[in-house]
Amino acid sequence: MTDMVMYEEEYRQIQEVCARLHRDANASAVLLIDKNGQLISEAGDTGHLDTTSLSSLTAGNVAATGGIASLLKEKEFTGQFHEGEQINVHISIVAQRVILVILFDERSSLGLVRLRVRRASDELSSVFDSLLAKVQQPSTPSIFSEITDEDIDNLFKD
């Protein structure tokens, strides 16, 4: 996946979706990560987390799971669930672009998380589709496209 430009409007929408998912799923925390392991957005109680390491390790986990999927002739596994003693982790791939991580404890349930993730994934897919369309629109030519080598040479002549 290539690096994507993030505009303020889409970033705000992503933040809102993550905050709503955190609240509606009764999650401890929500992270949205790109497939390179870069944190895009977070919501909830993340102050005690090393989100940089968690993002990187999660992306690695998704990549490794992608290798397993490939061996099994699957396109990819779009969801994963890890159950711990204190915290559970739900990982899903959204629009084949980003990774949505939900951390939750006994105050929530896997069923509720999956239900809320489905809605949030649809909303995030829409935001990323809109972002991709915006990036692919023909932009106005750069002012530098009008500058010739001769113009540059003339700038430095005595």
Helices and strands as residue ranges (DSSP letters): H 8-24, E 29-34, E 39-44, H 51-71, E 79-83, E 88-94, E 98-104, H 110-136, G 143-146, H 149-155
